[in-house]
Amino acid sequence: MNNTVYLSYGTFVSPLGVGIEANFNALKNGESGVQLQPKSGFNQEDWYFSKINTLPENRYDTLLKLALADLKKQYSTAVLQDAQTLFIVSSTKGNIDALPNDVFASSREIIQKETNNPNNVIIISNACISGVLAINAAADYIQFSGYKTVIVIGIDVVSDFVLYGFQSLYALSDAPVQPFDKNRKGISLGEACGIVVLSKDQPSNFSVEYLGGASSNDANHISGPSRTGEGLFRAINKTIERNSIDKTNIDFISAHGTGTLYNDEMESIAFNRCELAHIPLNSLKGYFGHTLGAAGVIETLVAMFSIEHQLLFANKGFEELGTSQPLSIVQSTHSSSVKTVLKTASGFGGGNAALLIRALS
């Protein structure tokens, strides 16, 4: 019996383009969506973040519809409306313009209207680890339920609520984000919608094998990460143990890398405790900004790019290591043998998550 869970491309909408190919080409060319946004702050400060300028006022709903329209070009109506197909949405805030009403009501309505899928849409909202959690949950549905296909949608948009919230925490950077760099000042926010498809049967388009994942919570602080990296250390180790993988077989780490002082430091400690400091590592926040609930999904899509094209992408904005523990930061985009990738995420509330994907034999 084949228990393999396959992970394939859905679609990818970001400031760098619409679709898998557009975003891959933009990444390969070193393009970034992080731009100066004048007078965007609470007191009209100028902040850098990544924004899809073509979205109208109802930005979240429009972005979701745009992504679903592209998804429908790739997958048949029969698959999308099948009772054995489940949709999971990963988002930290949903359509926050709907407050004080249900911010996820429109997600459910739009997905069911656009796909005619009969199942209830599952919502996963656990800060910035939501995307990795959603993919892990999707694999569980494939392995332990009657679903043959689970479609994971990671989506968030930049709103005043989110921007002002991070500004109040003094977490924003007044320059483009520099993950793991000595001169990092904080995050650059971003917005995107990424879709990945997990399936029981091997798809006809490019796919990788989902090996497994795990999550943990260090319960350290509502917004501050553990100083010892304990939660991320446990999530990574549990992921590796569950898959009986030798650490030497991991070719690349797609890290969270927000560009804040404490997050990047915590990750460096956790990776060193896991004895993974020698493995090439990057953060993609310099290209897309921090896309919150979409981050884990779009960064998994890029990890798939790395496997398909045997290519590692530069950690944009990095010049000099600024963490107390050593890391092997990818400093230039270059060809490399990439078969197995570890993807990690960390978030507010002490959440940490990890997953492993591998090229098909």
N, C-alpha and C positions, 0 to 999 in steps of 0.2 A: 504494500500500500504506500502511495506517495504522499507524505505529509508535508511536502515543500509548500511554503507560502511565497508566492511571486509578488514582486513589487514593480509596478510599471508606471510610465508617465501618464499623467492626466493632462494638466495644462499649467501654465505659469503666466500670471499677469503682474507686472511690476512697472515702476517708472522706466525700466530698461526695455520694455516691449510687451507684446501680447503673443504668447505661445512659447513652446519649448525651444524652438530654433532661434527665435529672436533673442531670448534671454541668454542662451548659450553663446551666441555670437558676440553679444555685448560684453559678457564676462570675459570671453577669450581676448577681446580687444581692450580690456581694462577699463571699461566705461563705468561710471558711477552715477546713481540717481541722487546722491546726497549733494544738495545745493543750498546756497544761502537763501533763506526765506525772510525777507525784510519785514520788520514790525510784526512778527508772529507771536511774540511773547506777551505775557500778561500786562506788562507795562510798555508794550511796543518795542521790546528788544528784538534784535536780529538773531535768529537761530538757524543752524544747519539741520535740515532733515530731508528725507526722500519722499517726494510727493508725486502722485499721478495727476498731472495738471489737467487732463481731459475729463476728469470726473465732475459731474454737476453737483448740486447741493445735496441731494440724497445719495451720498457718495458710497456708503457701504452697500446698499441694495444694488446700485448700478454696477459696482465692481463684481458682486456675486453673479449678477445676470450676465455680465461680460465673460466671466470665467466659464460659466455653465454653457454659454453659447459656443465657446471654443471646444469645450469638452464634448459637446454633442456632435462636433465634426469628427471626433476621433472614435467615439463609441456608438454602437447601434442603439436604436430605440429599444430593441428587445432586451439588451443588457441593462439599460438605465431603468426601465420600468418593471424588470423582473422582480418577483417577490423574494428571490434569493439574493437580491442586491440591497445592500444597506448603505445609507449615507451617514457620515459622522462629520460634524463641523467643529473645528478647533478655533476658538476665538477668545480673547480676553475681555472684550467689551461688546462685541456684536454691534448692532445698529444703535449706538448710544443716543442718537437723536430721538429715539422712541421713548426715552424716559419721561415720566415715571412708569410707563408701561413696559411689558416684556421686551427686552432688547433683542431677544432671539426669535420672536414670533415671525418676523419677516423672513429670516433664514429658512425656517420650516416651510412657510407659505411659498416662497420663491422656488425652492428645490422641488417641492411636490408639484407645483404648477408646471415648471419647466421640464420635468422628467416623467411625470405621471407615476412615480414610484409609490407603491402602496404602504410602505413601512414608515413608522415614526422616525423622524430624523433625530439622531443622538447628538447632544451638545456636550462638548468637553471644554470647560473653562477653568484652567488652573494656572493662571499667570503665564509666564513665558515658557513653561515646560509643556503647555497644552498640545503643541504640534507633535512632539515626540510621544507624549502619552497617548494621543489619538491614534497614531500609527501602531503603537503597541497594543492598544485596545482592539483595533481593527484586526490585527493578526489573531488575537484571542477569539474574536467572532468567527474568523475563518476556521480555526482549528477546533473550536469547541461548540459550534452551533451549526445550523443548517445553511448558513449563508455561503454562497460560492464567490461572491464579489463584495468587497467593502470599499467604498469611495470616500477618501478623507479629504476634506476641504479645510485648508488653513487660511484664515482671512482676518485682517484688521486694517483699519484706516487711521490716519492721524486726525485727531480731533482736538479742539481746545481743551476739553476735559483731560485728555491724556497728556497733552503738551504742558498745560499749566500744572498738572500733578507732578510730573517729573521736574519741572522748574522749581516747584516748592520744595522738592527734596535736594535741590542743588546738584542734580544728576546730569543736566544737559551740558553739552560741549558747545562753546562759541566758535569752534573750528570743526572741520570734518573729523569724524571719529577716528581714533587711532588704537585699535585693539592691541593689547599687550605691549604697547610702546611706552618708553620711558616718559614721554611728554603727554600721555593721554589725559584728557580732562573730563571725560564723561561720554554719554551716549549721543548719537544722532538717531532720532526716531525715523520710522519708515512705514510704508504701507504696501501691501501686496495680497494676492490670492494665489495660493499654490494648491494643486490637486494631485494626489497620488492614488493609485488604484492597487489594492491588494486582492489577490485571487487564488483560488484553489487550483485552477487549471492554468497552464502556462499560456500567456497571451502571445499573439502574433507579433506585436511590436517589442521593442527592446525592454528587457526586464532583468531584475536581479533577484537573488534569493534573500528573503528576510530571515535572519537567523534567530532573532529574539531580542528582548529588551527587559529593562527593569526600572523601577523608580524608588525614591526614598524621600524622607523629609528630615532635615536636621533640626527643625524647630528652634532655630537660632534666634531669629528676629523677624519682624513683619516685613522689613525691606532690606536688611543687611545680611550678607552671606556668612556662613560659618568661617571662622578664622583658621580652622584646621582642615577645611574641605571635606569634613566627615560624610556629609550627605552624598556629595558627588562621588567620593571614594567608594561608598557602599553601592551606589547605583551602577557604577562601572564594573566593580568586582562581581556583583551579582549577575550582570549581563554576561560577562566573560565565563563565569562558572556555569551558568545555565547552558551555555553552548559548548562547553568543554574545548574552548579554543585556546591554543597557545598564544600568549601575548606577542610572540615574535612573528605571528602570522598577520597581525594588524598592520596594514600598509599606510594608513592615513587616519587622522582624527579631524573631524569637522566639529570644532569647539563652539561654545556659546559666544565668548569674547565680546562683551558689551562695550568695552572701552572705559568702564569705570575703574577707579583705583582698587576697590575691594573685590569686585567680581573677578577681574582678571588675575589678581593675586591669589584668590581662593582656588581658581582653576589650576593655576601653576602648582599649587601645593598638592591638590588632589591628583593631578597627573603624575607628579613625582612619587607620591605615596603608592600609586598603582604601578610604578616602574614603567611608565610610558613616555617619559620625557624625551626619549630619543626619536620618537615617531614623528614624521612630518605633520604639522598642525596648522590650521588657519581658522580665522573668523571671517565671515562674509559681510559683517556689518558695514564695512567701508564701501560696499557696492549698493546695498539695499537699505541701509539703516537698520534699526532694530524694529522688526515688524511684529513683535509681540506674539500673538497666537498663531501667526502665519510662519514665524521664524523656523520652527522645527520642521515644517513641511517643505518650505522652499529650500532650506539648506539640505534636506534629504534629497530633493530633486537635483541639487548641484552635486551632491555626493555621487548620485547616479551618473551625472555628466562625467565626473572624474573616472568612474569605472568604464563607461562606454568609450570615452575618447582617450583614456590613459593619460590624463592631464591633471596636474595640480594647479590650483589658482592661487595667485599671490594674496597674502594677507594685506589688503590695501590700507595704506596709511602707516604701515610699520617701518620704522627706521632703526631703532635701538631697543633691545629688550629692557623692559621696565618692571619685571617681576623678580621677587627674591629667589625663585627657583628656576632652573634652566628649562627652556622649551625649544623645540626645533621648529621655529616659525618658517613657513613657506614664504620666501621673500621675493620670488619671481614666478610668474606663470611658466610652467615647463612640463615637458613630457616625463612621465614616470610610470612605473609598473604599479597599478592599483587594482587589487583584487578584493580586499576586505577593508571596510571602512567602519569606524566607530563614530557615531554621532551622539553628542551630548547636549544637554540643556540644563539651565538653572534659572530659578525665578523667585519672585517675592514669596514670602511665607515659608521659605526654606526648602522649596521643592527642587528636586533634581531628577533627571531622567537620562537614559541612554538606550541606544539600540545598535545592532550590528547588521550590516548588509554585506553581501558577497556576490561576486560575479558568478554566473552559472558555469558549471564545468563544461 
